[in-house]
Structure formats: C-alpha cells, structure tokens
Amino acid sequence: MLRVLIRYLYKNVHDTTQAFSFPPYQTLGDSAFLIHVYAIADKYDVPALCKRVVQRLVETCDPQKDEADFIEALRVVDDCTLDNEIWDFLLTKTRRNLQTLLKNGSFRELVLEHARLTFELLDSYASVICAR
C-alpha cells in the first residue's frame, strides 16, 4: 500500500498492478486491495488519492462482474476503514443484488460474521415491508 501511496505522491500515478506481486497482498482481490490503498491514503491525508480509489471502486467493484471480489471487498471494508462513502456504496450494491448474493455461501457466511452488515440488510428489509 505504501508503494502505491508513494508512487502517487511523487508521480501522480495510481497503478496498483505492481503492488500485487508483493506478499502478503498478492492474494487480495482488486477491490480489497483498493480499499487498503484508500485506508492508507486516508490515514496520511491524501484526499485526491482517496477520491481516485473511490472512483475506481465504483467502476470495478460489482457483484454482477465478480461476486468473489465484491464479497471480499465487503469483508475488508469493515476491517480497514470506517469511511461511510465506501461502506454506503458497497451496501447499495449489496441491496440491489441481494437475491443473487444470498445464493453464494461466502456471502451468507459474511452476513453471519458481520453484525453491521446483517443489521443494515435487516433495516433495509424492514423499510421495504413497512412501506407496503
């Protein structure tokens, strides 16, 4: 993550491809890695990089394109950052694709493990029922 941050600071280049070859991050999916980059950019107060990461996540992190990557992003965002922008974005996409995601065992495990996600989804469901 620091390599990406330093490269951005010195060259204004946001390229995460080289960073994937360095352990322990080579096993992370693209979206999870971006969330780690966001966390470090936020920690060192680099809002321009945070903004670019969020833009890239909006473009690439989608359960319809890659369910495993999306689920990993949900798992990582709770551990890495409390940023509401990323959480809200992921939660919105989760709600839109809930029927498909519920068929995925990894997603069901995640819902059982993370109370925050569970309560947010229950709250959404309760809102829909009350509106009827």
Residue pairs with C-beta under 8 A, 6 or more apart in sequence:
1 19
1 25
1 36
1 37
1 39
1 40
2 40
3 18
3 19
3 22
4 14
4 15
4 16
4 19
4 37
4 40
5 37
5 40
5 41
5 44
5 46
5 49
7 13
7 15
8 14
8 41
8 46
8 49
8 52
9 46
14 49
14 52
14 53
14 56
16 30
16 33
16 34
16 37
19 25
19 33
20 26
20 28
20 33
25 33
25 36
28 36
28 72
28 76
29 66
29 68
29 69
29 72
29 73
30 60
30 61
30 69
31 57
31 60
31 61
31 69
31 70
31 72
31 73
31 76
32 69
32 72
32 73
32 75
32 76
34 53
34 56
34 57
34 60
34 61
34 73
35 53
35 57
35 73
35 76
35 77
35 80
35 81
35 86
36 76
36 80
37 49
37 53
38 49
38 50
38 53
38 54
38 57
38 80
38 81
38 83
38 86
39 80
39 81
41 47
41 49
41 50
41 53
42 50
42 81
42 83
54 85
54 86
54 89
57 73
57 86
57 89
58 89
61 69
61 70
61 73
61 89
61 90
61 93
62 70
62 93
63 70
63 71
63 93
63 94
63 97
63 100
63 101
64 97
64 100
67 100
67 101
67 104
67 107
68 106
70 90
70 93
70 101
71 101
71 104
71 106
71 107
71 110
73 90
74 90
74 94
74 107
74 110
74 114
74 117
75 110
75 114
77 83
77 86
77 87
77 90
78 87
78 114
78 116
78 117
91 117
91 120
94 101
94 117
94 121
95 121
95 124
98 121
101 107
102 108
110 117
111 117
111 118
111 121
112 118
